[in-house]
Amino acid sequence: MKKQIVECVPNFSEGRDKSKIKLITDSIESVEGITLLDVDAGEATNRTVVTFAGEPAAVVEAAFRGVKTAGEVIDMRFHHGAHPRMGATDVLPLVPVSNITLEECAELSRALARRIADELGIPCYCYEAAALQPERKNLAVCREGEYEALPHKTSVPGLAPDYGARQYDEKMARTGCTAVGARDFLIAVNFNLNTTSTRRANAIAFDVREKGRPKREGNPITGKPVVDSDGNTVMIPGTLKATKAIGWYIEEYGIAQVSMNITDINTTPLYMAFDEVCRAAGCRGVRVTGTEIVGLMPERTLLDAGKYFLRKQHRSTGIPKKDIINIAVKSMGLDDLKPFNPQEKVIEYMVSRTGAETGRLVNLTVKGFADETLRESPAPGGGSVSAYMGALGASLTAMVANLSGHKPGWDDRWEEFCVWAEKGCAIEEELLHLVDEDTSAFNMIMNAYGMPKSTEEEKRKRSEAIQSATLFAARVPLSTMRCAVKVFEISRAMVEYGNPNSVSDAGVGALAARAAVLGAGMNVKINAASLKDREVAASLVAEADAIIAEAVKAEAEIVEKVNRMIN
């Protein structure tokens, strides 16, 4: 299962006392698996915005600890600052980054709000996607009147918090209330222009931003704004939904920029915003020379952009992620003003630089992996090597698809081969994950055997842990088999319809897939033999045998076709 990553961006009502801020961030970082991405303290606002990320359970726990500490070190009775606020932890949004939906984050947010109210006695409002009342989707509604309005709001049923509602008391006076929510990822981006004119930059911003520009009588620039029957200014909407934008001049760079916030990257992806700003700029005789990303972004933002530009070139998107991201960087000029390093701008990469991710087998060089296998330690063993052979088989067959799609004279078939290449990429990615998963499964068994066994209770728990770990160790190579057997479909298609000059590569891919299936099958059976539940063991072995039979048959047919074509 792909790792889920959530970002959390709590705003704490303290921006001046560094010791208090440090206590809060230390409590957040005390949770294993959390990566602290940014701490932005503002003296005038007396507010600190903290950004951290990790897997959902870790993020929720870290958020809870941060709220707890803030409630202990910040006294809202003495708080003053320029920014609206109603609590020691003012707002606490969860943001989906990868492999998790906004709806799932909303459920996590509601559960977190309930826990904060129940265990810490801090009342919580739920806002944006987590809102329990439609009008509370708007944070301003939840925070109306700010901290000073809480004595009144908490006593009025329609205004009271969603969780922890009670009469205003000394505890609430100290901590205030917190707004807990879930929102889509927001990207802050600046588009560089080949002009110094703020006026031109603003005009382009008004062309594209959702709000647009005021409708005017007569002259579209100097004319009197048109108002409706209620006295509100009539707006001409821009072309991009879920965007806010203005134009400004940056003295440091000597250029004007369109500065934009994309508030919903599902509605308006970065690449769409880039192309539309380019179009609008061109209509005004201006060029976009590059793009500047402010802060961090999810990996999918760059992958979606890279794939978009590759498709415009009629090129395959079934290539390594690194290559896709490089296309995105060059296409949008992300390195226009300064070097762009994805390892420092992509949230998933920032998270993976800490913890267990740094010790993954798949991050080794080819020689490093071979040498690690060579050593006397039992892991990585046959299961990991089988998964890696399957990954190589998937890569080879996808390579043939990419070569075929780029073959002179076959340009009209690029989409056909792109589909096959993307399938190969997906299989490769899953099998590479299983390389490390298999070694982790073996380590679980070793850890279980190392558990104490002095008492009958300890023996029972140890035996249960061994059986649980052994079952997991049998299921992992079975997953490898299920995945590796998919390679044959691609291999067969490439032998029959792909570039004939690469038919041997497609054949070798089939050989590698067969080795992966048979090798992983051995690991299924050796672990199943140690299971006490013989019914489960028999089921695992039966499925493994069926996949082996399928793989042997498919490989024989493919090899026969390859040899016939070669000869």
Secondary structure as the mmCIF struct_conf table of DSSP 4:
data_model
#
loop_
_struct_conf.conf_type_id
_struct_conf.id
_struct_conf.beg_label_comp_id
_struct_conf.beg_label_asym_id
_struct_conf.beg_label_seq_id
_struct_conf.end_label_comp_id
_struct_conf.end_label_asym_id
_struct_conf.end_label_seq_id
HELX_LH_PP_P HELX_LH_PP_P1 LYS A 2 GLN A 4
STRN STRN1 ILE A 5 CYS A 8
STRN STRN2 ASN A 11 PHE A 12
BEND BEND1 SER A 13 SER A 13
BEND BEND2 GLY A 15 ARG A 16
HELX_RH_AL_P HELX_RH_AL_P1 LYS A 18 GLU A 29
TURN_TY1_P TURN_TY1_P1 SER A 30 SER A 30
BEND BEND3 VAL A 31 VAL A 31
TURN_TY1_P TURN_TY1_P2 GLU A 32 GLY A 33
STRN STRN3 THR A 35 GLY A 42
TURN_TY1_P TURN_TY1_P3 GLU A 43 ASN A 46
STRN STRN4 ARG A 47 GLY A 54
HELX_RH_AL_P HELX_RH_AL_P2 PRO A 56 VAL A 73
HELX_RH_3T_P HELX_RH_3T_P1 MET A 76 PHE A 78
BEND BEND4 ALA A 82 HIS A 83
BEND BEND5 MET A 86 MET A 86
STRN STRN5 GLY A 87 GLY A 87
BEND BEND6 ALA A 88 ALA A 88
STRN STRN6 THR A 89 SER A 98
BEND BEND7 ASN A 99 ASN A 99
HELX_RH_AL_P HELX_RH_AL_P3 LEU A 102 ARG A 115
HELX_RH_PI_P HELX_RH_PI_P1 ILE A 116 LEU A 120
STRN STRN7 CYS A 124 GLU A 128
TURN_TY1_P TURN_TY1_P4 ALA A 129 ALA A 130
BEND BEND8 LEU A 132 GLN A 133
HELX_RH_3T_P HELX_RH_3T_P2 PRO A 134 LYS A 137
BEND BEND9 ASN A 138 ASN A 138
HELX_RH_AL_P HELX_RH_AL_P4 LEU A 139 CYS A 142
TURN_TY1_P TURN_TY1_P5 ARG A 143 GLU A 146
HELX_RH_3T_P HELX_RH_3T_P3 TYR A 147 ALA A 149
HELX_RH_AL_P HELX_RH_AL_P5 LEU A 150 LYS A 153
TURN_TY1_P TURN_TY1_P6 THR A 154 SER A 155
BEND BEND10 VAL A 156 VAL A 156
TURN_TY1_P TURN_TY1_P7 PRO A 157 LEU A 159
BEND BEND11 ALA A 160 ALA A 160
BEND BEND12 ASP A 162 ASP A 162
STRN STRN8 TYR A 163 TYR A 163
BEND BEND13 GLY A 164 GLY A 164
HELX_RH_AL_P HELX_RH_AL_P6 GLU A 170 THR A 175
STRN STRN9 GLY A 176 GLY A 176
STRN STRN10 THR A 178 ALA A 182
STRN STRN11 ILE A 187 LEU A 193
BEND BEND14 ASN A 194 ASN A 194
HELX_RH_AL_P HELX_RH_AL_P7 THR A 198 VAL A 208
BEND BEND15 ARG A 209 ARG A 209
TURN_TY1_P TURN_TY1_P8 GLU A 210 LYS A 211
STRN STRN12 ARG A 213 PRO A 214
STRN STRN13 ARG A 216 ARG A 216
BEND BEND16 GLU A 217 ASN A 219
TURN_TY1_P TURN_TY1_P9 PRO A 220 THR A 222
BEND BEND17 GLY A 223 GLY A 223
HELX_LH_PP_P HELX_LH_PP_P2 LYS A 224 LYS A 224
STRN STRN14 PRO A 225 PRO A 225
HELX_LH_PP_P HELX_LH_PP_P3 VAL A 226 VAL A 226
STRN STRN15 VAL A 227 VAL A 227
TURN_TY1_P TURN_TY1_P10 SER A 229 ASP A 230
BEND BEND18 GLY A 231 GLY A 231
HELX_LH_PP_P HELX_LH_PP_P4 ASN A 232 ASN A 232
STRN STRN16 THR A 233 THR A 233
HELX_LH_PP_P HELX_LH_PP_P5 VAL A 234 VAL A 234
STRN STRN17 MET A 235 ILE A 236
BEND BEND19 THR A 239 THR A 239
TURN_TY1_P TURN_TY1_P11 LYS A 241 ALA A 242
STRN STRN18 THR A 243 ILE A 250
TURN_TY1_P TURN_TY1_P12 GLU A 251 GLY A 254
STRN STRN19 ILE A 255 ILE A 262
BEND BEND20 THR A 263 THR A 263
TURN_TY1_P TURN_TY1_P13 ILE A 265 THR A 267
BEND BEND21 THR A 268 THR A 268
HELX_RH_AL_P HELX_RH_AL_P8 LEU A 270 CYS A 283
TURN_TY1_P TURN_TY1_P14 ARG A 284 GLY A 285
STRN STRN20 VAL A 288 VAL A 294
BEND BEND22 GLY A 295 GLY A 295
STRN STRN21 MET A 297 MET A 297
HELX_RH_AL_P HELX_RH_AL_P9 GLU A 299 LYS A 312
TURN_TY1_P TURN_TY1_P15 GLN A 313 HIS A 314
BEND BEND23 THR A 317 THR A 317
BEND BEND24 ILE A 319 ILE A 319
HELX_RH_AL_P HELX_RH_AL_P10 LYS A 321 MET A 332
TURN_TY1_P TURN_TY1_P16 GLY A 333 ASP A 335
BEND BEND25 ASP A 336 LYS A 338
HELX_RH_AL_P HELX_RH_AL_P11 PRO A 342 LYS A 345
STRN STRN22 VAL A 346 VAL A 346
HELX_RH_AL_P HELX_RH_AL_P12 ILE A 347 SER A 352
TURN_TY1_P TURN_TY1_P17 ARG A 353 ARG A 353
BEND BEND26 THR A 354 THR A 354
HELX_RH_3T_P HELX_RH_3T_P4 GLY A 355 GLY A 359
HELX_RH_3T_P HELX_RH_3T_P5 LEU A 361 ASN A 363
BEND BEND27 LEU A 364 LEU A 364
HELX_RH_AL_P HELX_RH_AL_P13 VAL A 366 LEU A 374
BEND BEND28 ARG A 375 PRO A 378
BEND BEND29 PRO A 380 PRO A 380
HELX_RH_AL_P HELX_RH_AL_P14 GLY A 382 GLY A 405
TURN_TY1_P TURN_TY1_P18 HIS A 406 HIS A 406
BEND BEND30 LYS A 407 LYS A 407
TURN_TY1_P TURN_TY1_P19 PRO A 408 GLY A 409
HELX_RH_3T_P HELX_RH_3T_P6 ASP A 411 ARG A 413
HELX_RH_AL_P HELX_RH_AL_P15 TRP A 414 TYR A 449
TURN_TY1_P TURN_TY1_P20 GLY A 450 GLY A 450
BEND BEND31 MET A 451 MET A 451
BEND BEND32 SER A 454 THR A 455
HELX_RH_AL_P HELX_RH_AL_P16 GLU A 456 ALA A 484
TURN_TY1_P TURN_TY1_P21 VAL A 485 LYS A 486
HELX_RH_AL_P HELX_RH_AL_P17 VAL A 487 TYR A 497
BEND BEND33 GLY A 498 GLY A 498
HELX_RH_3T_P HELX_RH_3T_P7 PRO A 500 SER A 502
HELX_RH_AL_P HELX_RH_AL_P18 VAL A 503 ALA A 528
TURN_TY1_P TURN_TY1_P22 ALA A 529 SER A 530
BEND BEND34 LYS A 532 LYS A 532
HELX_RH_AL_P HELX_RH_AL_P19 ARG A 534 ILE A 566
#
